[in-house]
Amino acid sequence: MIDITKTYGFNFPTPIRFGAGVINELVGYLKANDLKSPLLVTDPNVAELAFFKKIKNAIEQSGLSVEVFKDMHKNPIKTDVINGGDLFRQTQRDCVVGIGGGVALDVARAIVLRVNHTRDLFDYDDLIGGDKYVTEEVPHFITVPTTAGTGSEVGRSAIISEDESKKKRILFSPKLMARIVFADPLLTMELPPFVTAATGMDALTHNLEAYLAKGFHPMCDGIALEGMALIAESIEKATHNPDVESRAKMLLASLMGAVAFQKGLGVVHSLAHPLSSMLDTHHGLANAVNLPYGMKFNYKGFEDRFDRMGLALGLGSAAGDRVVDYLFELNNELGLPTKLSDIGVKAEHIDALSVLAEADFCHPSNPKPVSQEDFKKLYEEAL
């Protein structure tokens, strides 16, 4: 399906340049759009990698002025965004290029909002109707994903935590969508096995939960099923013996999952988010561990949907009852844990985690309701 000798351009929901080597088009794009002083936003780890330095050098050697913002937390907080916005203004930048995984792209998108919107950052929280305050123009925004997980490159929202409480807030507006995405699988080739596996399971969770989410959105359903199929074909090879084709399939499936979850997410993300905020757990890992348990919770009453997911995952027809076991087996094959106790969760954490999970913004779109007691039982089962 993917010819790795070619590059592709397509629009959904924003212009996407996809293929090995498309990052080499970035400088030409900046010049063609009269963008002379980009702010590159990335995380501290990516900032030290050879491909990032090569991108930065290429921009500088073309005669453009570059600043880098990299000071952000693993689970980004409000102060990170404020500092990035200050740097944008103080150094008189004219665009933002987000380069990295979900953290860097969330911070980059929030900086784009912050530049010309000066209310308290969380006044713009979508969950309290803050999108109505997103009224000003925003800087030109470009995204360059370097992991295949969150799909933030095609998103319209950023998840940023409060500094003290670590409560997650959603900043949302159609204005925050990137003007163009440069999705180059070569930038993901050096990802270590754990990061590949954990971010890949995040992408799989997006596709599974989007497909199950309540509501009518057949376009998202179709995208989610194809995303599942691409991941099932490629995640083990991308983790253990990567080549460009497996990396390309994972990168596509990741951005497809982010498009699909416009429809909604569900119980798994609401189980995972508190682990990141309370225990600083990697988001993809938190999803991976909780995914089989959340899918088991959702199975009864949605057998037909699980049958379709089973077919997409390569399990055969009428195999929905095998999906949960498949997810446990997949975690094992990828070297990921299947119990919360393996990632530092203790029995004494469960009550507080359950309160946070019940307050989370993802489970209202789950196909069946989830109570605080349900969350407690799911955490206990997974422990």
Contacts in CASP RR format, 6 or more apart in sequence:
PFRMAT RR
TARGET T0000
AUTHOR 0000-0000-0000
METHOD contacts of the structure
MODEL  1
MIDITKTYGFNFPTPIRFGAGVINELVGYLKANDLKSPLLVTDPNVAELA
FFKKIKNAIEQSGLSVEVFKDMHKNPIKTDVINGGDLFRQTQRDCVVGIG
GGVALDVARAIVLRVNHTRDLFDYDDLIGGDKYVTEEVPHFITVPTTAGT
GSEVGRSAIISEDESKKKRILFSPKLMARIVFADPLLTMELPPFVTAATG
MDALTHNLEAYLAKGFHPMCDGIALEGMALIAESIEKATHNPDVESRAKM
LLASLMGAVAFQKGLGVVHSLAHPLSSMLDTHHGLANAVNLPYGMKFNYK
GFEDRFDRMGLALGLGSAAGDRVVDYLFELNNELGLPTKLSDIGVKAEHI
DALSVLAEADFCHPSNPKPVSQEDFKKLYEEAL
2 245 0 8 1.000
2 248 0 8 1.000
2 249 0 8 1.000
2 252 0 8 1.000
4 19 0 8 1.000
4 20 0 8 1.000
4 185 0 8 1.000
4 244 0 8 1.000
4 245 0 8 1.000
4 248 0 8 1.000
6 19 0 8 1.000
7 17 0 8 1.000
7 18 0 8 1.000
7 19 0 8 1.000
7 20 0 8 1.000
7 21 0 8 1.000
7 22 0 8 1.000
8 16 0 8 1.000
8 17 0 8 1.000
8 18 0 8 1.000
8 19 0 8 1.000
9 15 0 8 1.000
9 16 0 8 1.000
9 17 0 8 1.000
9 18 0 8 1.000
10 16 0 8 1.000
10 18 0 8 1.000
12 259 0 8 1.000
13 154 0 8 1.000
13 177 0 8 1.000
13 259 0 8 1.000
14 154 0 8 1.000
14 177 0 8 1.000
14 178 0 8 1.000
14 179 0 8 1.000
14 180 0 8 1.000
14 181 0 8 1.000
15 179 0 8 1.000
15 180 0 8 1.000
15 181 0 8 1.000
16 154 0 8 1.000
16 180 0 8 1.000
16 181 0 8 1.000
16 183 0 8 1.000
16 255 0 8 1.000
17 25 0 8 1.000
17 180 0 8 1.000
17 181 0 8 1.000
17 182 0 8 1.000
17 183 0 8 1.000
18 181 0 8 1.000
18 183 0 8 1.000
18 184 0 8 1.000
18 248 0 8 1.000
18 251 0 8 1.000
18 252 0 8 1.000
19 183 0 8 1.000
19 184 0 8 1.000
19 185 0 8 1.000
19 248 0 8 1.000
20 184 0 8 1.000
20 185 0 8 1.000
20 186 0 8 1.000
20 244 0 8 1.000
20 248 0 8 1.000
21 184 0 8 1.000
21 186 0 8 1.000
22 182 0 8 1.000
22 183 0 8 1.000
22 184 0 8 1.000
23 51 0 8 1.000
23 55 0 8 1.000
23 144 0 8 1.000
23 182 0 8 1.000
23 184 0 8 1.000
23 186 0 8 1.000
23 187 0 8 1.000
24 58 0 8 1.000
25 182 0 8 1.000
26 55 0 8 1.000
26 58 0 8 1.000
26 59 0 8 1.000
26 97 0 8 1.000
26 142 0 8 1.000
26 144 0 8 1.000
26 182 0 8 1.000
27 58 0 8 1.000
27 59 0 8 1.000
27 62 0 8 1.000
27 64 0 8 1.000
28 62 0 8 1.000
29 142 0 8 1.000
29 180 0 8 1.000
29 182 0 8 1.000
30 36 0 8 1.000
30 38 0 8 1.000
30 59 0 8 1.000
30 62 0 8 1.000
30 64 0 8 1.000
30 95 0 8 1.000
31 62 0 8 1.000
31 64 0 8 1.000
33 95 0 8 1.000
33 140 0 8 1.000
35 64 0 8 1.000
35 94 0 8 1.000
35 95 0 8 1.000
35 140 0 8 1.000
36 64 0 8 1.000
36 65 0 8 1.000
36 94 0 8 1.000
37 64 0 8 1.000
37 65 0 8 1.000
37 66 0 8 1.000
37 67 0 8 1.000
37 91 0 8 1.000
37 92 0 8 1.000
37 93 0 8 1.000
37 94 0 8 1.000
37 95 0 8 1.000
38 59 0 8 1.000
38 64 0 8 1.000
38 65 0 8 1.000
38 66 0 8 1.000
38 67 0 8 1.000
38 93 0 8 1.000
38 94 0 8 1.000
38 95 0 8 1.000
38 96 0 8 1.000
38 97 0 8 1.000
38 142 0 8 1.000
39 67 0 8 1.000
39 68 0 8 1.000
39 69 0 8 1.000
39 84 0 8 1.000
39 87 0 8 1.000
39 88 0 8 1.000
39 91 0 8 1.000
39 93 0 8 1.000
39 95 0 8 1.000
39 96 0 8 1.000
39 97 0 8 1.000
39 111 0 8 1.000
40 52 0 8 1.000
40 55 0 8 1.000
40 56 0 8 1.000
40 59 0 8 1.000
40 66 0 8 1.000
40 67 0 8 1.000
40 68 0 8 1.000
40 69 0 8 1.000
40 97 0 8 1.000
40 98 0 8 1.000
40 99 0 8 1.000
41 68 0 8 1.000
41 69 0 8 1.000
41 70 0 8 1.000
41 84 0 8 1.000
41 96 0 8 1.000
41 97 0 8 1.000
41 98 0 8 1.000
41 99 0 8 1.000
41 104 0 8 1.000
41 107 0 8 1.000
41 108 0 8 1.000
41 111 0 8 1.000
42 52 0 8 1.000
42 68 0 8 1.000
42 69 0 8 1.000
42 70 0 8 1.000
42 98 0 8 1.000
42 99 0 8 1.000
42 100 0 8 1.000
42 104 0 8 1.000
43 70 0 8 1.000
43 72 0 8 1.000
43 100 0 8 1.000
43 101 0 8 1.000
43 103 0 8 1.000
43 104 0 8 1.000
44 70 0 8 1.000
44 71 0 8 1.000
44 72 0 8 1.000
46 52 0 8 1.000
46 70 0 8 1.000
46 99 0 8 1.000
46 100 0 8 1.000
46 101 0 8 1.000
46 104 0 8 1.000
46 146 0 8 1.000
47 68 0 8 1.000
47 70 0 8 1.000
49 190 0 8 1.000
51 146 0 8 1.000
51 186 0 8 1.000
51 187 0 8 1.000
51 190 0 8 1.000
52 99 0 8 1.000
55 99 0 8 1.000
55 144 0 8 1.000
56 66 0 8 1.000
56 68 0 8 1.000
59 66 0 8 1.000
60 66 0 8 1.000
67 87 0 8 1.000
67 91 0 8 1.000
67 93 0 8 1.000
69 83 0 8 1.000
69 84 0 8 1.000
69 87 0 8 1.000
69 88 0 8 1.000
69 107 0 8 1.000
69 111 0 8 1.000
71 80 0 8 1.000
71 83 0 8 1.000
71 84 0 8 1.000
72 80 0 8 1.000
72 103 0 8 1.000
72 104 0 8 1.000
72 107 0 8 1.000
73 80 0 8 1.000
73 103 0 8 1.000
74 103 0 8 1.000
74 280 0 8 1.000
74 282 0 8 1.000
75 103 0 8 1.000
75 161 0 8 1.000
75 166 0 8 1.000
75 276 0 8 1.000
75 277 0 8 1.000
75 280 0 8 1.000
75 283 0 8 1.000
76 103 0 8 1.000
76 106 0 8 1.000
76 107 0 8 1.000
76 110 0 8 1.000
76 159 0 8 1.000
76 160 0 8 1.000
76 161 0 8 1.000
77 160 0 8 1.000
77 161 0 8 1.000
77 162 0 8 1.000
77 163 0 8 1.000
77 166 0 8 1.000
78 121 0 8 1.000
78 122 0 8 1.000
78 160 0 8 1.000
78 161 0 8 1.000
78 162 0 8 1.000
78 163 0 8 1.000
79 163 0 8 1.000
80 107 0 8 1.000
80 160 0 8 1.000
81 107 0 8 1.000
81 110 0 8 1.000
81 111 0 8 1.000
81 114 0 8 1.000
81 121 0 8 1.000
81 160 0 8 1.000
82 114 0 8 1.000
82 121 0 8 1.000
84 107 0 8 1.000
84 111 0 8 1.000
84 114 0 8 1.000
85 111 0 8 1.000
85 114 0 8 1.000
85 115 0 8 1.000
87 93 0 8 1.000
88 96 0 8 1.000
88 111 0 8 1.000
88 114 0 8 1.000
88 115 0 8 1.000
88 139 0 8 1.000
89 115 0 8 1.000
93 139 0 8 1.000
94 139 0 8 1.000
94 140 0 8 1.000
95 139 0 8 1.000
95 140 0 8 1.000
95 141 0 8 1.000
95 142 0 8 1.000
96 108 0 8 1.000
96 111 0 8 1.000
96 112 0 8 1.000
96 139 0 8 1.000
96 140 0 8 1.000
96 141 0 8 1.000
96 142 0 8 1.000
97 108 0 8 1.000
97 142 0 8 1.000
97 143 0 8 1.000
97 144 0 8 1.000
98 104 0 8 1.000
98 105 0 8 1.000
98 108 0 8 1.000
98 141 0 8 1.000
98 142 0 8 1.000
98 143 0 8 1.000
98 144 0 8 1.000
99 143 0 8 1.000
99 144 0 8 1.000
99 146 0 8 1.000
100 144 0 8 1.000
100 145 0 8 1.000
100 146 0 8 1.000
100 147 0 8 1.000
101 145 0 8 1.000
101 146 0 8 1.000
101 147 0 8 1.000
101 149 0 8 1.000
101 150 0 8 1.000
101 152 0 8 1.000
101 199 0 8 1.000
102 147 0 8 1.000
102 149 0 8 1.000
102 150 0 8 1.000
102 151 0 8 1.000
102 152 0 8 1.000
105 143 0 8 1.000
105 145 0 8 1.000
105 150 0 8 1.000
105 151 0 8 1.000
105 152 0 8 1.000
105 153 0 8 1.000
105 158 0 8 1.000
106 152 0 8 1.000
106 158 0 8 1.000
106 159 0 8 1.000
106 160 0 8 1.000
107 158 0 8 1.000
107 160 0 8 1.000
108 141 0 8 1.000
108 143 0 8 1.000
109 141 0 8 1.000
109 152 0 8 1.000
109 155 0 8 1.000
109 157 0 8 1.000
109 158 0 8 1.000
109 171 0 8 1.000
109 176 0 8 1.000
110 121 0 8 1.000
110 158 0 8 1.000
110 160 0 8 1.000
110 171 0 8 1.000
112 138 0 8 1.000
112 139 0 8 1.000
112 141 0 8 1.000
112 176 0 8 1.000
113 121 0 8 1.000
113 124 0 8 1.000
113 134 0 8 1.000
113 138 0 8 1.000
113 158 0 8 1.000
113 171 0 8 1.000
113 173 0 8 1.000
113 175 0 8 1.000
113 176 0 8 1.000
114 121 0 8 1.000
115 138 0 8 1.000
115 139 0 8 1.000
116 136 0 8 1.000
116 137 0 8 1.000
116 138 0 8 1.000
116 139 0 8 1.000
117 124 0 8 1.000
117 133 0 8 1.000
117 134 0 8 1.000
117 135 0 8 1.000
117 136 0 8 1.000
119 133 0 8 1.000
121 160 0 8 1.000
121 171 0 8 1.000
122 162 0 8 1.000
122 169 0 8 1.000
123 130 0 8 1.000
123 133 0 8 1.000
124 130 0 8 1.000
124 131 0 8 1.000
124 133 0 8 1.000
124 134 0 8 1.000
124 171 0 8 1.000
124 172 0 8 1.000
124 173 0 8 1.000
125 169 0 8 1.000
125 170 0 8 1.000
125 171 0 8 1.000
126 157 0 8 1.000
126 170 0 8 1.000
126 171 0 8 1.000
126 172 0 8 1.000
127 169 0 8 1.000
127 170 0 8 1.000
127 361 0 8 1.000
131 172 0 8 1.000
131 173 0 8 1.000
134 173 0 8 1.000
134 175 0 8 1.000
134 176 0 8 1.000
137 175 0 8 1.000
138 175 0 8 1.000
138 176 0 8 1.000
140 179 0 8 1.000
141 176 0 8 1.000
141 177 0 8 1.000
141 178 0 8 1.000
141 179 0 8 1.000
142 178 0 8 1.000
142 179 0 8 1.000
142 180 0 8 1.000
142 181 0 8 1.000
142 182 0 8 1.000
143 152 0 8 1.000
143 153 0 8 1.000
143 154 0 8 1.000
143 178 0 8 1.000
143 180 0 8 1.000
143 181 0 8 1.000
143 182 0 8 1.000
144 153 0 8 1.000
144 181 0 8 1.000
144 182 0 8 1.000
144 183 0 8 1.000
144 184 0 8 1.000
144 187 0 8 1.000
145 151 0 8 1.000
145 152 0 8 1.000
145 153 0 8 1.000
145 181 0 8 1.000
145 183 0 8 1.000
145 187 0 8 1.000
145 188 0 8 1.000
145 251 0 8 1.000
145 254 0 8 1.000
145 255 0 8 1.000
146 187 0 8 1.000
146 188 0 8 1.000
146 191 0 8 1.000
147 188 0 8 1.000
147 191 0 8 1.000
147 195 0 8 1.000
147 199 0 8 1.000
147 254 0 8 1.000
148 188 0 8 1.000
148 196 0 8 1.000
148 199 0 8 1.000
148 200 0 8 1.000
148 203 0 8 1.000
148 238 0 8 1.000
148 247 0 8 1.000
148 250 0 8 1.000
148 251 0 8 1.000
148 253 0 8 1.000
148 254 0 8 1.000
149 199 0 8 1.000
149 200 0 8 1.000
149 202 0 8 1.000
149 203 0 8 1.000
149 206 0 8 1.000
149 250 0 8 1.000
149 254 0 8 1.000
149 284 0 8 1.000
150 199 0 8 1.000
150 202 0 8 1.000
150 203 0 8 1.000
150 206 0 8 1.000
150 254 0 8 1.000
150 258 0 8 1.000
150 283 0 8 1.000
151 203 0 8 1.000
151 206 0 8 1.000
151 254 0 8 1.000
151 255 0 8 1.000
151 257 0 8 1.000
151 258 0 8 1.000
152 158 0 8 1.000
152 258 0 8 1.000
153 178 0 8 1.000
153 181 0 8 1.000
153 183 0 8 1.000
153 255 0 8 1.000
153 258 0 8 1.000
154 177 0 8 1.000
154 178 0 8 1.000
154 181 0 8 1.000
154 255 0 8 1.000
154 258 0 8 1.000
154 259 0 8 1.000
155 176 0 8 1.000
155 177 0 8 1.000
155 178 0 8 1.000
155 258 0 8 1.000
156 172 0 8 1.000
156 173 0 8 1.000
156 174 0 8 1.000
156 176 0 8 1.000
156 177 0 8 1.000
157 170 0 8 1.000
157 171 0 8 1.000
157 172 0 8 1.000
157 173 0 8 1.000
157 176 0 8 1.000
158 170 0 8 1.000
158 171 0 8 1.000
158 172 0 8 1.000
158 176 0 8 1.000
159 168 0 8 1.000
159 169 0 8 1.000
159 170 0 8 1.000
159 171 0 8 1.000
160 168 0 8 1.000
160 169 0 8 1.000
160 171 0 8 1.000
161 167 0 8 1.000
161 168 0 8 1.000
161 169 0 8 1.000
161 277 0 8 1.000
162 169 0 8 1.000
166 277 0 8 1.000
166 278 0 8 1.000
167 277 0 8 1.000
168 273 0 8 1.000
168 277 0 8 1.000
168 360 0 8 1.000
168 361 0 8 1.000
170 361 0 8 1.000
181 255 0 8 1.000
183 251 0 8 1.000
183 252 0 8 1.000
183 255 0 8 1.000
185 244 0 8 1.000
185 247 0 8 1.000
185 248 0 8 1.000
185 250 0 8 1.000
185 251 0 8 1.000
186 244 0 8 1.000
186 247 0 8 1.000
188 196 0 8 1.000
188 247 0 8 1.000
188 250 0 8 1.000
188 251 0 8 1.000
189 242 0 8 1.000
189 244 0 8 1.000
189 247 0 8 1.000
191 199 0 8 1.000
191 242 0 8 1.000
193 239 0 8 1.000
193 240 0 8 1.000
193 334 0 8 1.000
193 335 0 8 1.000
194 336 0 8 1.000
196 235 0 8 1.000
196 238 0 8 1.000
196 239 0 8 1.000
196 242 0 8 1.000
196 250 0 8 1.000
197 235 0 8 1.000
197 239 0 8 1.000
197 288 0 8 1.000
197 334 0 8 1.000
197 335 0 8 1.000
197 336 0 8 1.000
198 282 0 8 1.000
198 284 0 8 1.000
198 285 0 8 1.000
198 288 0 8 1.000
198 336 0 8 1.000
199 254 0 8 1.000
199 284 0 8 1.000
200 231 0 8 1.000
200 235 0 8 1.000
200 238 0 8 1.000
200 250 0 8 1.000
200 253 0 8 1.000
200 254 0 8 1.000
200 284 0 8 1.000
201 235 0 8 1.000
201 284 0 8 1.000
201 285 0 8 1.000
201 287 0 8 1.000
201 288 0 8 1.000
201 291 0 8 1.000
201 330 0 8 1.000
201 331 0 8 1.000
201 334 0 8 1.000
201 336 0 8 1.000
202 283 0 8 1.000
202 284 0 8 1.000
202 287 0 8 1.000
202 288 0 8 1.000
203 227 0 8 1.000
203 231 0 8 1.000
203 250 0 8 1.000
203 253 0 8 1.000
203 254 0 8 1.000
203 257 0 8 1.000
204 228 0 8 1.000
204 231 0 8 1.000
204 235 0 8 1.000
204 253 0 8 1.000
204 291 0 8 1.000
205 268 0 8 1.000
205 269 0 8 1.000
205 272 0 8 1.000
205 284 0 8 1.000
205 287 0 8 1.000
205 288 0 8 1.000
205 291 0 8 1.000
206 224 0 8 1.000
206 254 0 8 1.000
206 257 0 8 1.000
206 258 0 8 1.000
206 260 0 8 1.000
206 261 0 8 1.000
206 265 0 8 1.000
207 224 0 8 1.000
207 225 0 8 1.000
207 227 0 8 1.000
207 228 0 8 1.000
207 231 0 8 1.000
207 253 0 8 1.000
207 256 0 8 1.000
207 257 0 8 1.000
207 260 0 8 1.000
208 224 0 8 1.000
208 228 0 8 1.000
208 268 0 8 1.000
208 291 0 8 1.000
208 295 0 8 1.000
208 309 0 8 1.000
209 261 0 8 1.000
209 264 0 8 1.000
209 265 0 8 1.000
209 266 0 8 1.000
209 267 0 8 1.000
209 268 0 8 1.000
209 269 0 8 1.000
209 362 0 8 1.000
209 366 0 8 1.000
210 220 0 8 1.000
210 221 0 8 1.000
210 223 0 8 1.000
210 224 0 8 1.000
210 257 0 8 1.000
210 260 0 8 1.000
210 261 0 8 1.000
210 262 0 8 1.000
210 263 0 8 1.000
210 264 0 8 1.000
210 265 0 8 1.000
211 220 0 8 1.000
211 221 0 8 1.000
211 222 0 8 1.000
211 224 0 8 1.000
211 225 0 8 1.000
211 228 0 8 1.000
211 260 0 8 1.000
211 305 0 8 1.000
211 308 0 8 1.000
211 309 0 8 1.000
212 266 0 8 1.000
212 298 0 8 1.000
212 302 0 8 1.000
212 305 0 8 1.000
212 309 0 8 1.000
212 366 0 8 1.000
212 367 0 8 1.000
213 261 0 8 1.000
213 263 0 8 1.000
213 264 0 8 1.000
213 265 0 8 1.000
213 266 0 8 1.000
213 365 0 8 1.000
213 366 0 8 1.000
213 367 0 8 1.000
214 365 0 8 1.000
214 366 0 8 1.000
214 367 0 8 1.000
215 263 0 8 1.000
215 365 0 8 1.000
217 262 0 8 1.000
217 263 0 8 1.000
220 259 0 8 1.000
220 260 0 8 1.000
220 261 0 8 1.000
220 262 0 8 1.000
220 263 0 8 1.000
221 260 0 8 1.000
221 263 0 8 1.000
222 260 0 8 1.000
223 256 0 8 1.000
223 257 0 8 1.000
223 259 0 8 1.000
223 260 0 8 1.000
224 256 0 8 1.000
224 257 0 8 1.000
224 260 0 8 1.000
224 263 0 8 1.000
225 308 0 8 1.000
225 309 0 8 1.000
225 312 0 8 1.000
226 256 0 8 1.000
226 312 0 8 1.000
227 252 0 8 1.000
227 253 0 8 1.000
227 256 0 8 1.000
227 257 0 8 1.000
227 260 0 8 1.000
227 312 0 8 1.000
228 253 0 8 1.000
228 309 0 8 1.000
228 312 0 8 1.000
228 313 0 8 1.000
229 312 0 8 1.000
229 313 0 8 1.000
229 314 0 8 1.000
230 249 0 8 1.000
230 250 0 8 1.000
230 252 0 8 1.000
230 253 0 8 1.000
230 256 0 8 1.000
231 249 0 8 1.000
231 250 0 8 1.000
231 253 0 8 1.000
232 312 0 8 1.000
232 313 0 8 1.000
232 314 0 8 1.000
233 249 0 8 1.000
234 245 0 8 1.000
234 246 0 8 1.000
234 247 0 8 1.000
234 249 0 8 1.000
234 250 0 8 1.000
234 253 0 8 1.000
235 246 0 8 1.000
235 250 0 8 1.000
235 330 0 8 1.000
235 334 0 8 1.000
236 330 0 8 1.000
236 333 0 8 1.000
236 334 0 8 1.000
237 243 0 8 1.000
237 246 0 8 1.000
238 246 0 8 1.000
238 247 0 8 1.000
238 249 0 8 1.000
238 250 0 8 1.000
239 334 0 8 1.000
263 365 0 8 1.000
264 362 0 8 1.000
264 365 0 8 1.000
265 362 0 8 1.000
265 363 0 8 1.000
265 365 0 8 1.000
265 366 0 8 1.000
266 362 0 8 1.000
266 363 0 8 1.000
266 365 0 8 1.000
266 366 0 8 1.000
266 370 0 8 1.000
267 294 0 8 1.000
267 297 0 8 1.000
267 298 0 8 1.000
267 362 0 8 1.000
267 363 0 8 1.000
267 366 0 8 1.000
267 370 0 8 1.000
267 374 0 8 1.000
267 375 0 8 1.000
267 378 0 8 1.000
268 287 0 8 1.000
268 290 0 8 1.000
268 291 0 8 1.000
268 294 0 8 1.000
268 295 0 8 1.000
269 287 0 8 1.000
269 360 0 8 1.000
269 362 0 8 1.000
269 363 0 8 1.000
270 357 0 8 1.000
270 358 0 8 1.000
270 360 0 8 1.000
270 361 0 8 1.000
270 362 0 8 1.000
270 363 0 8 1.000
270 366 0 8 1.000
270 370 0 8 1.000
270 375 0 8 1.000
271 286 0 8 1.000
271 290 0 8 1.000
271 293 0 8 1.000
271 294 0 8 1.000
271 357 0 8 1.000
271 375 0 8 1.000
271 378 0 8 1.000
271 379 0 8 1.000
271 382 0 8 1.000
272 281 0 8 1.000
272 283 0 8 1.000
272 284 0 8 1.000
272 286 0 8 1.000
272 287 0 8 1.000
272 290 0 8 1.000
273 283 0 8 1.000
273 286 0 8 1.000
273 356 0 8 1.000
273 357 0 8 1.000
273 360 0 8 1.000
273 362 0 8 1.000
274 352 0 8 1.000
274 353 0 8 1.000
274 356 0 8 1.000
274 357 0 8 1.000
274 360 0 8 1.000
275 281 0 8 1.000
275 286 0 8 1.000
275 290 0 8 1.000
275 340 0 8 1.000
275 343 0 8 1.000
275 345 0 8 1.000
275 353 0 8 1.000
276 282 0 8 1.000
276 283 0 8 1.000
276 286 0 8 1.000
277 356 0 8 1.000
278 349 0 8 1.000
278 352 0 8 1.000
278 353 0 8 1.000
278 356 0 8 1.000
279 343 0 8 1.000
279 344 0 8 1.000
279 345 0 8 1.000
279 349 0 8 1.000
281 343 0 8 1.000
285 336 0 8 1.000
285 337 0 8 1.000
285 343 0 8 1.000
286 343 0 8 1.000
288 331 0 8 1.000
288 334 0 8 1.000
288 336 0 8 1.000
288 337 0 8 1.000
289 331 0 8 1.000
289 336 0 8 1.000
289 337 0 8 1.000
289 338 0 8 1.000
289 339 0 8 1.000
289 340 0 8 1.000
289 342 0 8 1.000
289 343 0 8 1.000
289 382 0 8 1.000
290 340 0 8 1.000
290 378 0 8 1.000
290 382 0 8 1.000
291 327 0 8 1.000
291 331 0 8 1.000
292 324 0 8 1.000
292 327 0 8 1.000
292 328 0 8 1.000
292 331 0 8 1.000
292 338 0 8 1.000
293 378 0 8 1.000
293 381 0 8 1.000
293 382 0 8 1.000
294 378 0 8 1.000
295 306 0 8 1.000
295 323 0 8 1.000
295 324 0 8 1.000
295 327 0 8 1.000
296 324 0 8 1.000
297 368 0 8 1.000
297 370 0 8 1.000
297 374 0 8 1.000
297 378 0 8 1.000
298 366 0 8 1.000
298 367 0 8 1.000
298 368 0 8 1.000
299 306 0 8 1.000
299 320 0 8 1.000
299 321 0 8 1.000
299 323 0 8 1.000
299 324 0 8 1.000
301 368 0 8 1.000
302 367 0 8 1.000
302 368 0 8 1.000
303 320 0 8 1.000
303 321 0 8 1.000
305 367 0 8 1.000
306 320 0 8 1.000
306 321 0 8 1.000
306 323 0 8 1.000
307 317 0 8 1.000
307 318 0 8 1.000
307 319 0 8 1.000
307 320 0 8 1.000
309 320 0 8 1.000
309 323 0 8 1.000
310 316 0 8 1.000
310 319 0 8 1.000
310 320 0 8 1.000
310 322 0 8 1.000
310 323 0 8 1.000
310 326 0 8 1.000
311 317 0 8 1.000
311 319 0 8 1.000
313 323 0 8 1.000
313 326 0 8 1.000
315 322 0 8 1.000
315 323 0 8 1.000
315 326 0 8 1.000
328 338 0 8 1.000
331 337 0 8 1.000
331 338 0 8 1.000
332 338 0 8 1.000
337 343 0 8 1.000
339 382 0 8 1.000
339 383 0 8 1.000
340 379 0 8 1.000
340 382 0 8 1.000
340 383 0 8 1.000
341 383 0 8 1.000
345 353 0 8 1.000
345 379 0 8 1.000
345 383 0 8 1.000
347 380 0 8 1.000
347 383 0 8 1.000
350 376 0 8 1.000
350 379 0 8 1.000
350 380 0 8 1.000
350 383 0 8 1.000
351 376 0 8 1.000
353 375 0 8 1.000
353 379 0 8 1.000
354 372 0 8 1.000
354 373 0 8 1.000
354 375 0 8 1.000
354 376 0 8 1.000
354 379 0 8 1.000
355 372 0 8 1.000
357 363 0 8 1.000
357 370 0 8 1.000
357 372 0 8 1.000
357 375 0 8 1.000
357 379 0 8 1.000
358 370 0 8 1.000
358 371 0 8 1.000
358 372 0 8 1.000
358 375 0 8 1.000
363 370 0 8 1.000
END
